[in-house]
Amino acid sequence: MYFSAFDMELHCDQRHTNNDISDAKPLENGVADVSALLHANSLQPMELLGSGTFSNVYLCSTRTTSLCFAVKIIPKALMKCGDDNAARLRKAMESEKSILWSLRKRQHPNLLFLHYHFEDDHFFGLVLEMADMGDLDSAIKQMGTPGMTEVLSLDIFRQVSCGVNYLHSCDIIHRDLKAKNILLKSTSGGSLRAVVADFGFARSLSGGDMARTQCGTPLFMAPEVINLTSNGYNSSADVWGLGCILYCCLYGRRPFEGSNPRDLLKAIYAVRSTTGSMTLPPQPRLSLNCRTILSKALEIRPQARLDISKVEMSGLAGLVPASAVAPSSNPKVTTSGAQLQLAWIAKGTSLYHRGARVLQSYLRGSISRDTPHPPSLPGRTTTEPFVMVGGTTTTLAKREEGAEASPK
């Protein structure tokens, strides 16, 4: 079992509100050595984006071209303690690196992209694409109850489902799908792109094989994972996680609560009909098709859950109203494009917080798809990072010379 205490979150990341990297929690040799490691790899640390139990994530730019990345730093000392936790952390880090590297060929727009990785005697570093709007969990908390609109919720669900379906087509299961592991990016078209992140618990699972390790975040675990038996579980456990994410978007809260496995299973079964489908709380603003999708994703029987391959093929067509396929019905922005761009590149504010402000406008319905958008984050027709030089932004056709690295 990967959790001894039935915590609300196994990975409690903290989002920081300033750009001082000295606020990072102490790692193996302190912030100074992390900065030295980043500089040795031609990266300039700009701010601390988040701090977790086993790692810190920094916003970094390259010193010569101003390319921006999110760099995840993991201390090796935590993997050398000789206990079970150290072994699990080492396995999770190697799994994340290996899976992200294997996914580079397709460059799926809804999966976090690993540009390259590096290490020294003390740290591992993963150089990842930057998501300027933060994570979905933070966005949901900004909205509060009763949650996001159906249109926006289903668009995020569609994008995340497409990414997860591609993982499954590669015989990979994620096993820790939750709102905090969905990152949000702005695009040049004035819309939002959702990206699946954190592959520490992901593993290969081919054919009719079944997984038999209890891992993930308890409140987003499928019932067959919570109540693990010798039968194990398969990729349908990820569909349950997708259902929990959609529920959080629509209702502004988690679907099930419990302080231990028994209480959580009791909460899951308490809202079941005689057929096993979930009885959803009243929510008049939700369409029947939306409620059907959510109920099928949170189906108690794994074999009866929503087929997310149909979501990718149809783009939700036939499953939800056409108006709910993409967030295109927002009213026009009240701030002019020029003012928005000035705010976007304002001196003294961080990339993350500029993205957060745009996210707030997007969630409030004040940005439409035809709105002039901040130029620093082009639509992801390529996985190349963005670059800001003198207030102008371009997408580079190829990476900085020497930036490519092969897995070790």
NORDAHU-V251466 format. One record per pair of residues at least 12 apart in sequence whose C-alpha atoms are under 8 Angstrom apart, sorted by the first residue. I is the first residue (numbers start at 1). J is the second residue. Records with the same first field share a line. If there is no record, write none. Layout:
BEGIN
I->J + J
END
This chain:
BEGIN
1->213 + 214 + 215
2->214 + 215 + 216
3->215
6->218 + 259 + 260 + 261
7->218 + 259
8->217 + 218 + 219 + 259
9->217 + 218 + 219
10->216 + 217 + 218
11->52 + 53 + 217
12->52 + 53
13->50 + 51 + 52 + 53
14->50 + 51 + 52
15->49 + 50 + 51
16->48 + 49 + 50 + 51
17->353
18->47 + 48 + 350
19->46 + 47 + 48 + 49 + 350
20->46 + 47 + 48
21->45 + 46 + 47 + 48 + 58
23->48
24->48 + 51 + 56
25->51 + 56
27->75
28->75 + 76 + 77 + 122
29->122
34->73 + 123
37->120
41->118
42->62 + 63
43->60 + 61 + 62 + 63
44->60 + 61 + 62 + 63
45->58 + 59 + 60 + 61
46->58 + 59 + 60 + 61
47->59 + 60 + 350
49->70 + 352
54->74 + 75 + 78
55->72 + 73 + 74 + 75
56->72 + 73 + 74
57->70 + 71 + 72 + 73
58->70 + 71 + 72 + 73
59->71 + 130
65->387 + 389 + 400
66->387 + 388 + 389
67->385 + 386 + 387 + 388
68->129 + 130 + 385 + 386 + 387
69->127 + 128 + 129 + 130 + 385
70->127 + 128 + 129 + 130 + 131
71->125 + 126 + 127 + 128
72->125 + 126 + 127 + 128
73->123 + 124 + 125 + 126
74->123 + 124 + 125
75->122 + 123 + 124
76->121 + 122 + 123 + 124
77->122
92->199 + 200 + 201
93->200
95->199 + 200 + 201 + 202 + 203
96->198 + 199 + 200 + 201 + 202
97->117 + 126
98->407
99->199 + 202 + 203
100->112 + 113 + 114 + 199
101->114 + 407
107->383
108->163 + 166
109->163 + 195 + 380 + 381 + 383
110->159 + 160 + 162 + 163 + 193 + 194 + 195 + 196
111->163 + 195 + 196 + 197
112->128 + 129 + 195 + 196 + 197
113->128 + 129 + 383
114->126 + 127 + 128 + 129
115->127 + 128 + 129 + 404
116->128 + 403 + 404 + 405 + 406
117->405 + 406 + 407
118->405
129->383 + 385
130->385
131->183 + 184 + 185 + 186
132->184 + 185 + 186 + 351 + 352 + 353 + 354 + 355 + 356
133->183 + 184 + 185 + 186 + 352 + 353 + 355 + 356 + 358 + 359
134->183 + 184 + 185 + 352 + 355 + 356
135->179 + 180 + 181 + 182 + 183 + 184
136->179 + 180 + 181 + 182 + 183 + 184
137->179 + 180 + 182
138->180
139->359 + 360
140->248 + 249 + 252
141->252
142->360
143->252 + 363
144->252
145->251 + 252 + 253
146->250 + 251 + 252
147->248 + 249 + 250 + 251 + 252 + 253
148->249 + 250 + 251 + 252 + 363
149->250
150->250 + 285 + 286 + 290 + 324
151->323 + 324 + 325 + 326 + 327
152->324 + 326 + 327
153->246 + 249 + 250
154->246 + 290 + 324 + 325 + 326
155->324 + 325 + 326 + 327
156->193 + 194
157->242 + 245 + 246
158->311 + 312 + 315 + 316
159->193 + 194 + 195
160->182 + 194 + 195 + 196 + 242
161->242 + 308 + 311 + 312
162->308 + 309 + 311 + 312
163->195 + 196
164->196 + 238
165->308 + 309 + 312
168->235
171->204 + 205 + 206 + 207
172->202 + 203 + 204 + 205 + 206
173->202 + 203 + 204 + 205 + 234 + 235 + 238
174->199 + 201 + 202 + 203 + 238
175->201 + 202 + 215 + 216 + 237 + 238
176->198 + 199 + 201 + 202 + 215 + 216 + 217 + 220 + 221 + 238 + 241
177->216 + 220 + 238 + 241 + 242 + 245
178->217 + 220 + 241 + 242 + 244 + 245
179->245 + 248
181->196 + 197 + 198
182->194 + 195 + 196 + 197
183->195 + 196 + 197
186->355 + 377 + 379
187->373 + 377 + 378 + 379 + 380
188->372 + 373 + 374 + 375 + 377 + 378 + 379
189->369 + 370 + 371 + 372 + 373 + 379
190->367 + 368 + 369 + 370 + 371 + 372 + 373
191->327 + 368 + 369
201->215 + 216
205->234
209->234
210->231 + 232 + 233 + 234
211->232 + 233 + 234
212->228 + 229 + 230 + 231 + 232 + 233
213->232
214->226 + 228
218->261
219->254 + 256 + 257 + 258 + 264
220->240 + 241 + 244
221->237 + 240 + 241
222->237 + 238 + 240 + 241
223->265 + 268 + 300
224->237
225->237
226->261 + 265
227->261 + 265
236->302 + 303 + 305
237->302
239->297 + 298 + 305 + 306 + 308
240->297 + 298 + 299 + 305
242->297
243->294 + 295 + 297 + 298
244->298
246->294
247->294
256->268
276->299 + 300 + 301
277->295 + 296 + 298 + 299 + 300
278->295 + 296 + 298 + 299 + 300
279->295
280->295
289->319 + 320 + 321
290->319 + 320
293->306 + 319
327->368 + 369
328->368 + 369
329->368
330->365 + 366 + 367 + 368
331->365 + 366 + 367 + 368
332->366 + 367 + 368 + 371
333->366 + 367 + 368 + 371
334->366
337->371 + 372 + 373 + 374
340->373 + 374
341->373 + 374 + 375
344->374
345->391
375->392 + 393
376->388 + 392 + 393 + 394
378->394 + 395
384->396 + 397 + 398 + 399
END
